[in-house]
Each structure stands twice: as C-alpha cells, then as structure tokens.
C-alpha cells in the first residue's frame, strides 16, 4: 500500500534471525501506518465533523470581523453626518444674519423715505391748504390710521349709496 522510496534498499532475504526480526518490525510499522491512513480515509463522518468544526471557527471569526467593520462604518457615517449637520447649521445661521441685515437696511431706508415724504406732505399742507382746513389736514398727516379708517368708511357709504340708490 505504501510506496517505496529510493532511500530504502529493496528487501531481500534476511541474513540472520535478528535482521529478520528488524524487517518484521519495520513491516508491522509500515502496515500500521497504512492501516491508520486507510482508517482515516474511511472515517467520512469524523472528517466531516472536523471540517464542520473548522468551518464554524472560520464563520465565527468572520462574524466578529464583520461586526467590527460594521460598527466602525457606523461610527464613520455618524461622524460625517454630524459634521454635515453642523456645516448646514452654520450656513443657515450665516444666511439668517445676511437676511436680517438686509431687512434692517431696507427698513431703515423705507423709514427714511417715509419720513422725507411725510415732511414734504406737511410742507405742502402748510403752504397749499387753505387756513380753515389746515389743522385737520395736519392732524391727518400726523395720525394717518384713523383718517384711513374714516376715509374707508366714507368710501363704503358712497359706494353703497351709489350702487343702491333710493327709489
């Protein structure tokens, strides 16, 4: 069953009883090794169990490695998302400040123009409105809201009376 290699001389007849015993021992040893090899090849169930245990060990190691990789990837994604969130928040704050500044500038500009217009209207009223109506016009210029309300009410009365005349 075993192959002979070129290192051992071919077995010939023994020259004495001692040499015969040595040859017998050697042959028994070779036969034992051969029987062990054959028994190992024949024990399919044992080999399958050993292979299964080996695969289980490899799968466990891969599971640990994959979990570690997934956890590391999760931390990386979390860190990048946090950085992106901070960046977006910073940009939103900057945009908010720009809008606020522009709104304040526009408000100041509008307020200045309104003050100029009001002053111009007051000057015109002082010089262009006849004396009996002047205090009323000046009061209307200084307090425009009540005048607008009264004017709207008068306009509504005129429209209703024009639209629905008495028969």
PLY file of the C-alpha trace (Angstrom):
ply
format ascii 1.0
element vertex 167
property float x
property float y
property float z
element edge 166
property int vertex1
property int vertex2
end_header
0.00 0.00 0.00
2.76 2.43 0.76
5.15 3.48 -1.92
8.72 2.58 -1.58
11.16 5.36 -1.93
14.59 5.18 -3.41
16.22 5.72 0.02
15.42 2.20 1.31
17.20 -0.75 -0.23
14.92 -3.43 -1.64
14.09 -6.18 0.83
15.91 -9.36 0.17
16.25 -12.36 2.34
17.37 -11.89 5.93
20.90 -12.91 6.82
20.10 -13.75 10.38
17.31 -14.03 12.92
17.99 -10.53 14.31
17.79 -8.95 10.89
14.58 -10.90 10.23
13.03 -9.51 13.42
14.00 -5.96 12.36
12.42 -6.49 8.95
9.26 -7.83 10.60
9.09 -4.80 12.93
9.59 -2.44 10.05
6.91 -4.17 8.03
4.50 -4.10 11.00
5.16 -0.40 11.47
4.57 0.31 7.78
1.40 -1.78 7.83
0.19 0.10 10.95
0.77 3.44 9.26
-1.02 2.23 6.14
-3.97 0.93 8.18
-4.15 4.28 10.02
-4.19 6.18 6.73
-6.91 3.92 5.37
-8.95 4.20 8.56
-8.67 7.99 8.37
-9.84 7.98 4.76
-12.70 5.62 5.55
-13.90 7.70 8.59
-16.03 10.08 6.50
-18.17 11.07 9.48
-15.15 12.06 11.57
-13.63 14.03 8.70
-16.96 15.79 8.12
-17.17 16.70 11.82
-13.64 18.06 11.79
-14.35 20.04 8.62
-17.62 21.38 10.11
-15.83 22.45 13.30
-13.17 24.18 11.21
-15.82 25.99 9.15
-17.68 27.01 12.34
-14.48 28.52 13.70
-13.89 30.41 10.45
-17.51 31.63 10.37
-17.26 32.85 13.96
-14.07 34.73 13.18
-15.65 36.28 10.08
-18.74 37.28 12.09
-16.60 39.08 14.65
-14.65 40.79 11.88
-17.84 41.85 10.03
-19.43 43.19 13.21
-16.31 45.17 13.94
-16.24 46.56 10.39
-19.95 47.43 10.54
-19.53 49.20 13.88
-16.58 51.17 12.53
-18.53 52.11 9.39
-21.47 53.17 11.56
-19.24 55.43 13.63
-17.73 56.92 10.48
-21.16 57.61 8.97
-22.37 59.11 12.26
-19.34 61.39 12.47
-19.73 62.54 8.85
-23.46 63.16 9.33
-22.74 65.18 12.45
-20.16 67.26 10.60
-22.58 67.83 7.71
-25.30 68.84 10.17
-23.00 71.37 11.82
-21.99 72.74 8.42
-25.63 73.14 7.34
-26.48 74.77 10.66
-23.57 77.21 10.34
-24.59 78.14 6.80
-28.21 78.62 7.88
-27.09 80.96 10.66
-24.94 82.93 8.21
-27.84 83.19 5.75
-30.14 84.26 8.57
-27.74 87.03 9.58
-27.49 88.23 5.97
-31.27 88.32 5.59
-31.62 90.12 8.91
-29.01 92.71 7.94
-30.64 93.31 4.54
-34.08 93.59 6.15
-32.81 96.12 8.67
-31.15 98.16 5.91
-34.35 98.07 3.83
-36.40 99.05 6.89
-34.13 101.99 7.66
-34.24 103.08 4.02
-38.03 102.79 3.91
-38.37 104.63 7.20
-36.14 107.42 5.90
-38.13 107.71 2.67
-41.40 107.74 4.64
-40.05 110.48 6.90
-38.99 112.52 3.86
-42.40 112.03 2.23
-44.18 112.95 5.44
-42.10 116.12 5.81
-42.78 117.04 2.18
-46.52 116.47 2.67
-46.51 118.60 5.83
-44.70 121.43 3.99
-47.20 121.25 1.14
-50.11 121.18 3.59
-48.81 124.22 5.44
-48.47 126.23 2.26
-51.06 124.78 -0.13
-54.11 124.05 2.09
-56.48 126.92 2.99
-56.36 128.11 6.63
-59.69 126.66 7.87
-58.82 123.08 6.70
-55.12 123.23 7.58
-55.35 121.92 11.22
-57.49 118.99 10.05
-55.07 118.06 7.24
-52.07 118.39 9.58
-53.75 116.09 12.13
-54.49 113.61 9.34
-50.85 113.64 8.27
-49.60 113.09 11.82
-52.15 110.32 12.61
-52.92 108.55 9.31
-54.54 105.39 10.67
-57.79 106.96 11.99
-58.02 109.04 8.82
-57.70 105.90 6.68
-60.42 104.18 8.68
-62.78 107.16 8.40
-61.93 107.50 4.71
-62.65 103.83 4.07
-65.97 104.11 5.90
-66.94 107.18 3.86
-65.89 105.41 0.64
-68.04 102.41 1.58
-71.03 104.71 2.26
-70.58 106.45 -1.10
-70.29 103.13 -2.98
-73.36 101.67 -1.28
-75.46 104.79 -1.84
-74.34 104.99 -5.48
-74.89 101.27 -6.07
-78.26 101.05 -4.36
-80.00 104.43 -4.91
-83.35 105.14 -3.17
-86.34 104.63 -5.37
0 1
1 2
2 3
3 4
4 5
5 6
6 7
7 8
8 9
9 10
10 11
11 12
12 13
13 14
14 15
15 16
16 17
17 18
18 19
19 20
20 21
21 22
22 23
23 24
24 25
25 26
26 27
27 28
28 29
29 30
30 31
31 32
32 33
33 34
34 35
35 36
36 37
37 38
38 39
39 40
40 41
41 42
42 43
43 44
44 45
45 46
46 47
47 48
48 49
49 50
50 51
51 52
52 53
53 54
54 55
55 56
56 57
57 58
58 59
59 60
60 61
61 62
62 63
63 64
64 65
65 66
66 67
67 68
68 69
69 70
70 71
71 72
72 73
73 74
74 75
75 76
76 77
77 78
78 79
79 80
80 81
81 82
82 83
83 84
84 85
85 86
86 87
87 88
88 89
89 90
90 91
91 92
92 93
93 94
94 95
95 96
96 97
97 98
98 99
99 100
100 101
101 102
102 103
103 104
104 105
105 106
106 107
107 108
108 109
109 110
110 111
111 112
112 113
113 114
114 115
115 116
116 117
117 118
118 119
119 120
120 121
121 122
122 123
123 124
124 125
125 126
126 127
127 128
128 129
129 130
130 131
131 132
132 133
133 134
134 135
135 136
136 137
137 138
138 139
139 140
140 141
141 142
142 143
143 144
144 145
145 146
146 147
147 148
148 149
149 150
150 151
151 152
152 153
153 154
154 155
155 156
156 157
157 158
158 159
159 160
160 161
161 162
162 163
163 164
164 165
165 166
